[in-house]
Amino acid sequence: MTYKSIKPGQIWLDTNGNRIQAHGGSIIYVDDTFYWYGENKEKSKENSGIWHWGVRCYSSKDLYNWEDLGLIVPPDSGDEDSPLHPSKYVDRPHIIYNQRTRKYVCWLKIMGEGNTQESTILVADSILGPYTIVQTGLRPLGMNAGDFDLVVSPDDGKAYYYFERVHSELICADLSDDYTGVTGYYSTHFPNGHPPYVREAPAYFRRKGLHYLLTSGTTGYFPNPSEVACAQSYHGPWTIIGNPHPDDSTLTSYRSQISSVFKHPHKKDLYIALADRWLPNNTVEGPEAMASFAVLFGEEQSDQIPDAINLPAYPDTSIADYVWLPIRFDGEMVYLDWKDEWRIEDYH
């Protein structure tokens, strides 16, 4: 099957006819080729005990048709103590290229018991690997680090790490020169008491000198309203300017969660928000998810949580879909209008 457009929320197959498995994903452009990588959830069936099966990568020339290049970070199924063991909660791989070291640097979020969340860092000479682990168990700045994004400044090559400090605020930390650690300099943003109000899933982009962050609330795999913030610098201060999904009456960000924003290298002003529809069969709307998680993490009794919010420890994310939409700008504000179908060629 050959695709000639993007159809948000519909099943997306690779050139072999299999579901694309690149969740919590990002796109990196190397040598005239688009590479889309993310969590491989092909074996993550309900109660399977498998949270992930490595990091998978696909290549494309048109952003429509994707060739499966296999696992660039395979799972370590033989070592239960490895951060890459399939039962470990490996989330949101991000890869950036270091011009100085000529290395591709991959960060992984590893969730542990309770609120424990750490990072594993790998490096490679090629976008396709092989990747070598250089650090495990990292708690940057001594903090539990949740959902994150990595950013390299096009001006000077300096890199920044935006992450949710579990579960309280968002941190912007300067990365070391080799991008495998933090320097110790950081700033704090969006302080909130507890989920669902804490901001997670930060997706950064920059346009016309203005810095943007798209974030979601903290309601697990249940979707909630996204939020846009902008700033004059990487470290802010950040100003919240609104919900980018104006036509979504369910307040679920079109039943999805944004993972990253990709600027098309050959289009003047085409920015694409990449999002996951983690639970395609979910019927819980945004207000219900927000209220339920407020009860769960707040001071009220947790037995008030509706049954619809309860998920098994390993939900079926093997059938998760994607919601990719072009960003519309109105002054400084960012909007994501729903489109059943859209084409790259319609943008200049």
MOUR-V191443 format. One record per backbone hydrogen bond with DSSP energy under -0.5 kcal/mol. NH is the residue of the N-H (numbers start at 0). CO is the residue of the C=O. If there is no record, write none. Layout:
# MOUR-V191443
[[NH;CO] [NH;CO]]
This chain:
# MOUR-V191443
[[5;341] [7;5] [7;338] [8;321] [9;6] [12;10] [13;17] [14;65] [16;13] [19;11] [21;19] [22;38] [24;21] [25;36] [27;34] [29;27] [29;32] [32;29] [33;59] [34;27] [35;33] [35;57] [36;25] [36;34] [37;55] [38;22] [39;53] [40;38] [43;40] [44;42] [46;313] [47;44] [50;48] [50;85] [51;85] [52;39] [52;53] [54;72] [55;37] [55;53] [56;69] [57;35] [58;66] [59;33] [65;63] [66;58] [68;56] [68;66] [71;54] [71;69] [72;54] [75;83] [76;74] [78;75] [81;78] [84;81] [87;84] [88;110] [89;87] [90;88] [90;108] [93;106] [95;104] [97;102] [98;96] [101;97] [102;97] [103;123] [104;95] [104;102] [105;103] [105;121] [106;93] [107;119] [108;90] [109;117] [110;88] [110;108] [111;115] [115;112] [117;109] [118;137] [119;107] [120;134] [121;105] [122;131] [123;103] [128;125] [130;71] [131;122] [133;120] [134;120] [137;118] [139;137] [141;138] [142;139] [144;116] [144;142] [145;143] [145;163] [148;161] [150;159] [152;157] [156;152] [159;150] [160;172] [161;148] [161;159] [162;160] [162;170] [163;146] [164;162] [164;168] [165;143] [165;163] [167;164] [168;164] [169;188] [170;162] [171;186] [172;160] [172;170] [173;184] [174;158] [175;180] [178;175] [182;173] [186;171] [188;169] [191;167] [196;193] [197;193] [199;215] [202;213] [204;211] [206;209] [209;206] [210;230] [211;204] [212;228] [213;202] [214;226] [215;199] [216;224] [217;195] [218;216] [221;218] [226;214] [227;241] [228;212] [229;238] [230;210] [235;232] [238;229] [239;237] [240;227] [241;227] [243;241] [245;243] [247;244] [248;246] [250;247] [255;251] [256;275] [258;273] [259;273] [261;271] [263;261] [263;269] [266;263] [267;347] [270;268] [271;261] [272;270] [272;324] [273;259] [273;271] [274;272] [274;322] [275;256] [276;320] [277;275] [279;277] [281;278] [285;249] [288;284] [289;285] [290;286] [291;287] [292;288] [293;289] [294;290] [295;291] [296;292] [297;293] [303;300] [304;301] [308;305] [309;305] [309;306] [316;43] [316;314] [317;43] [319;316] [320;276] [322;274] [324;272] [324;322] [326;270] [327;334] [329;332] [332;329] [334;327] [335;243] [336;334] [341;5] [345;342] [346;343]]
